[in-house]
Amino acid sequence: MRRVVLAAAVLLALVSAAGAQVTGRTITLVVTVAAGGGTDAMARIIAEQLQERLKQPVVVENRVGGGGSVGPASVARAAPDGQTLLFLSTSAAISKWLHKNVPFDVVADFAYVARAVTMPVLLLAHPSVPANDVRELIAYAKLHPGKLSVGTPGVGSPHHLAAAMMNTAAGIDVTHVPYRGTGPAMNDLLGGQISLLWAAPPPVMPFVTAGKAKALAIASPQRLSDYPNLPTLAESGLPGFSVELWQGVAAPAGTPPEFVARLESEIRQIVAQPDVRQRLHALGAIPNYADGATFRRIVSDDHERFGKVIRDAAIAPN
């Protein structure tokens, strides 16, 4: 009898293993930008780690276009079976306010899994600007309305919203100059064609170290350990000022809660790994896990907050 029971147990284990292999279909992680950039690299780190931990294939698929709406819309329409995920970025939270007929609802159409990273934005000044901190900059801008200009990587970018928020919060008039990316904007800051620049820290801090630009403040909620002497905007006369880019994972609304919970746990552990943190940090990201409920609240809050900034700045949807 013992041998029969043992044989049955072995057979059941083999059948279960075979069933797991059959049902372990490929998971697709959709990224809304082209391959090769920082966001794509972060998504591939997460996908690689998920594949290793879930023991099933996880592939990254770049779905671009539609002002960044093609990828999120495709995931919102996908079957909620756990086979399709979205690497969600801040741009998705503001898409509705910048584009007409956006084919997804960033709050209602997704099951939020976890936030993985955040990326702060930094305010730089050309050395000729007679201000060494934000308070001095505001005072100068009020005495010389319209004289200063600020570059960003483009209209409607979080950097642009930071510039608009600062104008409103400080009661100043600094002219916005949009560029196609940080590189061209940084070149014009170095050349003195623009006075100020909003940018992510890693690519621009070498110019600060070399004395070719001045770092005035960072828009993170707290000071960063990498730049402990760099004050926040909030402690520089603009209480509550915070603009952070974030990246995280979401699934189609209706995805089984047990699958979402499993992914949430895996991402929490992935982001905590020292080697993963180092790789993400090298891309300019701060590993900053938040669970699904918190991530949903962050997205919803930013959606409303940035929507108001966009409307107040009269940025028309295209």
N, C-alpha and C positions, 0 to 999 in steps of 0.2 A: 504493500500500500504506500509506503514511504517513497519507493522508487516511482510509482505512478504519479504521486503528488509532485515530486521533484521534476519529473519529465514534463508535466503539465505547466509548471511554473516557468521552466526554460522555454517551452513553446510559446507561452504568453509573452515572455520578454522579447523573443525574436519577432513575433507578430507586431508588438508595440513599436519596436525599433524600426521595423520595415514601414509601419504606418507613419511614424514621425518623419522618415526620409521622404515618403511620398508627399506628405502634406507640408513639408518644409519648403514652401515656394520662395522665390526670390522677392525680397523687399526692395522697393525702389524709393530712394531718397531724392526728391526733386529739389533742385537748386535753381533760383530764378535769375542767375547771372551766368555769363559765359565761363567756360573752363579757364583756369590759369590764374585767377585773382585770389585775393585773400579769403573771401567768403567761400569760394569753391574749395580752397585748400582746407578750411575749417570743416566743411561738410564731409570731405573725404576722410579726415581724421576720425570724425564721429562714426561714419559708415564703416570704416575699417575696424574700429573697436566693437561696434554692434555686431558685425559679422562674426568676430571672434567669440563674443560672449553668447550670442544667440545660436551659434552653430548652424547658421543658414546664410545663404548669399544675401548681401546688401550692396546694391549698386547705386552710384550717383548718376542722375540724369539731369542735364542742363536744359531747362526749358525757358528760353528767353523771349522777349518781345512784349508788345502791348504795354510799354511803360512799366514793365515788371509785373503785369497782371496775368500773363499767360500761365506761369507756373502755379501760383496760388489757385487760379480758377480751375486748372486741371485736377488739382488735388481735391478741391472742394467738391468736384463732380465725381470723383473716383469712388468705387465701392468701399464702404467702411469695413473692410475685412482684414485690416492690418498689413496689407501688402503695399500700400502707398503712403509715404510720409512726405512732409514738407520741411525744408530747412528755411524757417521763417525769419525774415529780416525786418528791421524798423521800417523800411520803405513800404511794406505791406500795410502797416498801420496808418499810413498817410495817403495811400494810393487813391482812396475815394475822394479826397479833397483836391487832388492834383489832376485827375483824369476824369473825363466824362464816361458814363456807362461802364463802370468797373464791374466785372461779372462775378464778384464774390463779396460776401460780408465777412470782414476780418474777425469779427467777434462771434457771430452765430454759426459760421460754416466750418469751424474746426474744433477738434478735440485737442486741447493743449496738453502736451506731454511734459516739456521742461525747457526752461531757458538754460543755455549752456555757457554763453560768454557775453560780456559787455565791452564796449570800446568807447572811451571818452573822447571828447573833442577839446582842442586847445586853442586859445586866442593868442596869436602872434602879432608883433608889431615890427615895422621897419625901424632900424636904429635911429632914424631921423625924427621919429615921432617923439615929441617932448613929454613922454609919460612912461613911467617905469612900473606902474601897477594900474589896476582897473579904476580906482578912485581918481587918480590923476588923469587917466584917459577920459573919463566921463566929464571931469571939470574942463578939460581942454576942448572936448567936442561941444560942450554947451556954449563956450566962448566963441567957437568957430563952426557954427552949424553948416553942414554940407561940405566942409573942407576935407574930411577924412573919407576914405573908401575902404571897403572890406571885401576880400575875395572869398569865394566858396567854390566847391566842386560842381555847382550847378543849381539852377532854379528848383526849389522844392526839396533839395537835399536837407538832411538834418542840420548840416552846417549853415545852410541858408536860414533855416528856422531859428537857429541860435542867434544869428545876426539880427533877425527881425525881433526876436524876443528881447534882445539887449537894447535895441532902439526904443522899444515900448517901455521896458522896465526902468531904464535910466532916463527916459525923456530926452533922447539925443537924436540927431539926424546924421547917420553915417551911410553913405551911398553903397548899395550892394552891386558888386561886379561878379557875375557868374562866369565860370570857366568850365571846360570839359575835363574835369579831373583836377587833382591836387597839384600834379607836376607843373602844368602851365601857370597855375595861380602862384605857386611858390617861386617860380622864375620871375614873375612880375613883382612879387614882394621884394625879392633880392635886388631887383633892378630899380626899385622905388616907384614903379608905376602905380602900385596900390599901397595903402598905409597899413592895412591889417589883413589878417588871414585866419580863418577857422580851419583846422586840420587835425587829423589824428596824430598823436605824438611821435610814433617811431620814425616815420620818414622825414620829419622836420627838425627833431631835436638836435641832430648833428650841426645844423646851421646855427642853432642857439648856442651850442658849445663853442662854435667857431667865432661867435660874436657878430654874425651876419644878420641875426634877427633877435628879437626880445620875446621871451615867453612871459605873458602877463598873468594868465590864470587858466585854470582848467574847469570844464563844466561838469565834472563828476560831483556826486553828492558829498563825498569826502575826499581829502587829499589821498594821492596814490603813493604807495610805498616806493615805487620807482622814482618818483619826483617829489620827495617829502617837503622840499622848500618852495614848491609851486602852490600858491593858494588857490582855493576854489572861487568861482564867481560868487557863490552864496556867502562866503566870508569876506568878500571884497566890496560890500555895499549893495549887493543884489540878493537879498534873502530868498531862499527857495529856488534859485536859478539852477536848473539841472537839465542837461541834454546829453543823453548817452545812446549810442547805437547798441543794439542787442541782436543776438542770433539764438535761435532755439528750434526745437522740433515740435511739429504739430501733425495731426492726422485728420482725415475727414470726420466731420461730425457724425456721431453714431457708431464710431469704432468701439468695439467691446471694451468696457471699463477695465477688465482684467488684463487685456493686452496693453492698454495705455499705462496702467499701473506698473506692469513689468518693464516697459520701456523707460518710464520715469525713474525707476530704481536703477536700471542699467546706466542711464545717462548720469545720474548722480555719482555712481561709482567711477564711471569713465572720467568725468571732469575732475575727480579727486586724485587720479593717478599722477604721480610726479612727472613721468615722462610725457604724458599727454598735456599737462599744464605747461611744461617747458615748450612743447611744440606750438601750442596755441599762443603762448606768450611771445614767441618769436614772430608770430604773424600780427602782433600788435593788439591781441585780444587779452582780456582779463577773464580767466575761468571764473564764472560767477553763477553757479547753479541756483535755479529756483524751481520749485515743484510746479505741477501743471496748474493748480488753482491760482498760485501767485503769478505765474506767467500770464494766464488769461487776464488777470486784473491789471498787470503792467501794460499789456497790449491795449486793453479797453481804455485805460487812463490816458495813454499816449495818443490813441486815436482821437479822443475828445480834446485833449490839451493842444495837440498840434493842429487839429482842425480849427480851433479858435485862433491860433497864431496865424494860420494861412488866411483865414477870412479877414482878420484884423489888418493883415499886411496887403490885402487886396490882390492876392495871388490867384489869378483866374485859372480854372481847370482847362486843360487842352484836350 
